Amino acid sequence: MTSGLGDAIGSYHDGLTPELAEESEAWLSARLADREMLFGTRPLCTVLRPRFLTRDAYQQIQRAGAAIGRAFTRAHEAAMARPEVLAQFRLNDWEHTLLADDDGLPVPSPLGRYDAFFMADGAGLKFTENNAETPAGSAYGDVLSELFLALPGLKPFRQQYDVRTLPSRPSVLQTLLECYHSATGRRELPTIGIIDWHEVPTQSEFQAFKAWFEALGFRCVIADPREVEYTGGTLRAGGTVIDLIYKRVLIHELVRREGMEHPMVRAVRERAVVMVNPFRCKVLHKKASLAVLSDERNAALFDAPMRAAIVDHIPWTRVVEPRTTMWQGREVDLLDHVARHRAQYVLKPNDDYGGTGIVLGWEVDDAAWAMALKAAVEAPSVVQERIHQPSEAFAAWMDGELVVSDRIVDTAPYVFGGTYVDGCLSRISTAALVNVTAGGGSTIPTFVVESRQ
């Protein structure tokens, strides 16, 4: 739990009587259904308390996120200039091909989101992943914030505490427009295409974005990659010309399923349409990006403030390969060390999402860990130091009664242009793998709170 929140959480739960909780649950369920705030078929939010942050904690997230963003930008610059650095990211051949294109955008990952935790042992804020390709959740968080502000159960709390929301959709739109203007030099309002497979569970978020874009005067279409056409120098979906792609489809899924000659791929490569994030975001999206920051052999790439931020906020992370490396000030054989200390580590595929392929060393036996480590050597993967995940008490209405129980809390700030943090997605779970896609969690709104006293 972040410092100074115990009183706020206690006050919230003290004011949430069983009668008020039942009313709040009925009200929230109806509003979520009206707004179609579902993740696939599951309710997006299953608890009755928002995530609270103190002003100091949110400022810490902003400062740390900006510092780490600068380090990631430096790592990308080094990768583009030095083949030996680029090799550490373990790109595929087709990714190298796309990386060579000039997309006209100011940065490789204009829209980003970090996965982070305030360490339960008091060791500060640690960033565990860089979602540098398709950072989801902005519309979910903003809509949930609107709903929770009107939640009956929040009224007693607001009499004691000032509550501030952290909207991130405005920065998403501003970043999209900045990229469009940078790549084209044009200032007119572009037609936005939100592109991903129709079967993904985040379609409800696309609809929320579409409604919001259109309320602000933009034309917007939601399209499946299989529906778009590229003819006469324009990309179309259902007859609508798309100027700006808000890309939610994952690049490796698009290329694997549809190939490099897909209309969307060709249109982007020929600069007939602007796509955010661009193909070159794949470098920083690789989980190896944290290994590049953490690895002692890359220390000279970063200036002193960057190195300090890396030490403070990046867990020990390495690409899984036969080598020696430094661990707590001494040299170790990487594979042998990780094999003998499985309870301290997690294995992650280099390029996957939704918790797919992640192995938590403390939840498997020696044989399963040895098998997972062998597979991680054969397919690009990283090993990362285990962090001590924080938990907080959250109220829920379950089986006709008010239940308050601890949930693990994930902090996922949004980063824009690689330089500043604006807004924060929060997810909670009863399982160590805090991931909504994996079925192990719930999304909740994030509020900065301060006592009115």
N, C-alpha and C positions, 0 to 999 in steps of 0.2 A: 504493500500500500504506500502511495506517495505521502510524504510528510504532511501532517496537519489536516488529514481528511477524516480521522476517526470520529471527531465530534460531528462533522457534517453528515457522515453516513449514519451515525447513531440518531441524529435528529430526524433524518428522513424516515428511518424505520420506526421511530417512536410515533411519528405523525400518521403512519400508514396503518390504520386500524383494519381489522378483517373486513368490516363493511366497506371501507373506502377502497381496500384492495380488490374486493369483488367487483365493485363499480368500475374501478380503473381497468381491470382486466376485460370486462365486457365492452367498455368504451374503446380501449385500444384495439381489441380484436376486430371490432366493427370498422374502425378507421383504417386499419391495415388491409382489411378485405376490400374496402371501398377504393383505396389507393393502389390495390394489387401489389402491396409490399410483401412479396413472397420471394424466397430463394428456391426456384423450382416450384415445388408444391408445399414447401415448409414455411411456416411463419418466419419472417425475418428476425423478429425480436420476441423473446419468450420470457422476459423478466419485466418487473415494474419499477426498476430504478435505473436512471441514467448513470453513465460513468462520470464521476466528478474528478476534476483537476483543480489544484490551487493555481493561482496566477503565477507563482514562482515555478511550479512544475511545468506549466505550459511554456513559459519563457525558457526553461532549461531544454525542453524538447526543441524549441525553435533554434536556440543557439547551437545545440549539438547537431541537429539536422543540417544546418547551414554549413557547419565546419566539416562534417562528413561529406556533404555534397561537393565542397571544394576539393576534397581528397579524391572522390570518384572522378570528377572532371579532370584532375591532374593525371589519374591513372589512364583515362581514355586518351588524353593527349599523348602520353608516353607510348601507349599501345600503337597509336597511329604513326608514331615516329620511329619505333624500335621493334623489329620483328620478334626479338627474344621476349619482350614484354607481352606483345600480342599473343604469342604462343601459350602463355600461361592461362589465357581465358578459354582455351580449348574449343575454338570455333570449328564448325564443319566447313567443308570446301565451298558449298553453296553460300554460306554466310560470308565467307571471305569475298565472294563475287559481289554480293549486294553491298558489302562494306565499302567497296571502291567507288560507289556512285556518289555524286554531289547532289544532295537533296535540298540545298539552299537554306537549311534551318540553322538557327544560331547555336544550338547545343544538341548533343546526340539523344538526350532523354528529357525533353521539355516537361513532360508529366511524369512524376515519380511518386512512389510511396515506399516508405521503409517499414519493415516489421521490427518492433522493438519491445523491450520489457524494462520496467523499473525493477531492478534485481531485488528479490526477497531478502537477500542477505545484506542489503544496504550498500552494495557496490556500485550503485548508480544506474544510469541508463545505458543499455546495450542494444545495438542494432544487429539483428540476426539475418536479415535478408534485404535485398534491394529490388523492389518490384519496378524495374526500369522500363518495362515494355507496355503493359496494359494495366495500370493501377486502377482497380475498381473500387466502388463504394462511395464515391462523393455524393451522388444523388441519394443513395440509401441513407447516408448519415444526415444530410440536410433535411430530408423528409421526416425522418424519425425525430430530429430535433424539433421541427414544427409541431409534430403530434405530441411529443412529451411536454412541451411548454403548456399545452392545454390539458394535460392529463389530470384528472381529479386528484390523484394522489400527490401531485407536486404542489398543490396550493398551500398546505400547511408549511411545507419547507420554504416556499418563497416568501413567507412572512418573516422568516429568520435569515434567509440567505439571498444575496443577489446572484442571479444566474445569467451567464453569458454563453450564447451558442458560438460555434466555430464553423461557419459555413465555408465550404471549399468549392462549390460549383462556380462562383464568380471567377475565381482564379483559374479554374479549368477553361472557362470560356475565354478569358483574357489571354491565356497562353495559346489556345487554339488560334485566335485571331492574330496574335503576334507572329506566330509561325507562318500563317497564311500571308500576311503582309510582307514578312521577310523573304519568303520564297518567290512571291509574285510581283511585289511592288504595288499591288492593287489595294484600294481602301474600301471597295464596296462590300456589302455583306455577302459572304459566300453561302452557298447551299451546303449544308453539312450532312454527310452520310455516316451513320453509326453502323459499322459493319462487323458482324460476327455470325456464327452459325445459329440458325433458328432454334436449335435444340438446347442451347446453353441455358443454365438456370438463372442467368442474370438479365434475361429479357425484360423483366419488370423494371430494372434500373434503366435500361435503354429507353423504355417508354416514359419514365420520369424525366430523363434528360430531354427527350424529344418535346414533351409538353412544355418544359421550362424554356428551351431554346425558342420554340414557337411563340411563347408568351412575350419574349423579348424581340420579336420581329424577324427571326431567322426561319428560313425554310429548312426542314430536316426530314430525312428519310431513314428508316431502319431497314437494312438489307442483309441478306445472306450472301456470302462470297459467291455462291453458285448462281446467284441471280443477276450479277452485274455484267455489263457488256462494255467493251472498249472498241469504239469505231469512230472514224473521222476525227481522231484526236481528242475525244471526250469520253469520260467514264459515266455510264448511266446505270440506274437501277429503276426498273419499271417505267422507263421513259423519262425519268428525272435526271438531269445532268448534275453530277456531284462535283463540287469545287474543292471541298475540304473533307478528308476522311478522318473522323474520330475513330481510330482503329482500336477495336476491342478483340478482334481475332488474333490469336497468337501466330507469329510469323512461322514458326516451325510446323504448326498444324496446317497452315495454309499451303506451304510449299510441299509438305509431305502428301497432302490429300489432293492438291490441285496442280502442283508443278510450277516451275519457274516461268512458264508461258501463260499463266493465269492472267486474265484481263486486268485485275487490280495490280498485280505485280508489274506488268508491262506499263500500265498508265503511270504508276509512281516512278518507275525507272526512267521514263521518258519525260518526266516533269509536266505531265498533262493534268495532274491532280496533286494536291499537297496532302501528305499523310502524317498524322501525329499519333503515336511516336513513329519516327522514321526507322528504316531497316537497321541503321547503325546503332540503334539503342540496344541491339542484342549483345553487344560487348559488355555493357554494364549490367544487363539483366542476368547474365550468367552468374550462378552462385559463386563461381571462381573469382568474381570481382571482389568479394570480401577477403578471399585468400590473397589476392594481389595486394590489398591494403595491409593485411596482417603479416605477411611473409617478411622475415628479416632481410631477405635478399633484395627487397625493393625499397628499403628505408631511404636510400639516397634520392629516390624519385620525389619525395615530399619535403616541404619545408618544415621548420620546427613546430609551428602551430598545427599543421596537419598531422605530424607524427604524434603530437600530444593528444589530439582528438582521437586518432586511431587507437592509441593505448587506452584511453578512457572509455571508448564507446564501441570498439569492434572486438568481439570474442576471438580468441585464438582460432584461426581457420587456415586449413591447408588443402590444396589439391591432393587427392589420394594418388600417390605414386611412390615407387621405390627411391628413397633419398634419405639424407640426414637433414635435420632441421633443429632449430633452437626451441626449447620448451623450458620456461621458467629459468632462463639463464644458463642452461646446459644443453649440449648437443645430444640428440637422440636419433635412433633409427626410427623413421616415421611409422612404417608399417608395424614394426615390432612393438613400439610404444602404444599405438592405438589398439593393437590386438590385445595387449595385456591390461589395458585400462578402459574397457568398454563402458563402464558405468560413468565415465567422465565425458563421453562423446556422443555425437549424433552424426550419422552419415546422410548426405543429401545428394540426389542426382544434380548434375550441373545445370540442366535446363528442363525443369518440369514445374508443375504448379499444383495447388490444391492438396499439398501434403503427399502427393504420389511418390512412392519409392523411398520416403524418409524412414530411417531405422534409428530408433532411440536405444542406445546401448544399454541403458539401465532397465529396459523393459524386455530384453531378450536374453537367452542363455549364451554360453560361450560358443556352442556349435553354430547357432544362428548368426551370431556376430561374425564368426570366422567366414561363414558363407557370404554374408553381406559385404564384408571387407574385400573378399576376393572379387566379387562382382563390381565393387567400386573401383578397383584397379583396372578392370577390363573396360568399363564404360566411364566416361568423364564424370567425376564426383568430387565432393569436398567432404572433409571431416571438420567438425566444429565443436569447440568446447561447450560442454553443457552449461546452461545458465540456470540460476535458481529463480523459477517463475513466481511472480507475486500473485496473491489471491486477495479477494475482497468479498464481503458479504453482499448478496443481492436477494431482494425479495421477489417472489413469484407466487401466483395463485395456481395451486396444483391440487387436483382432485377435491375441490371444494374447500380448501383451506389455505391460509397464508403460510408460506414456507420461506424462511430466510436461511440461505446456505452459501458456503464459500465457492467462488468460481475463480479460475485462473484468468488473469486479465492481460490482454495483448494491446500494445500501444502502436498504432500505425499512422504516423504523421504523413501528410502529403507534402511533397517538395516540388517546387516549380522552377524551371530553368536551371535546376541544379544549384540554386543559390538561396532560396528562402522557403520556410515552412509556413503553410497556411491551412489550418484545419487538421483534424485528427480522427481517423477511424478507430473505434474500439470494438474488440471482440472478446467474448468471454466463453469459457468452456469448463467442464468438469474433467476433461482429459488433457494430458500434457501437450498433445498436438492441437493447438488452438487454430483451427481452420474451418471456416464455414463450408467451403467446398467439400471438404472431407467428411462433413456431417457431424463434426465434433464441436460446434459452437453456435453462438448467437451474436448478431450485430446489435449494438446499442448506441444511442447518441452520446456525444461527449460534451459536457458543460464545464466551463470554468466557474467556480463558485467562491464567494467571499461573504463572510458574516456581515450582517447589517449592523451589528453592535459596535 
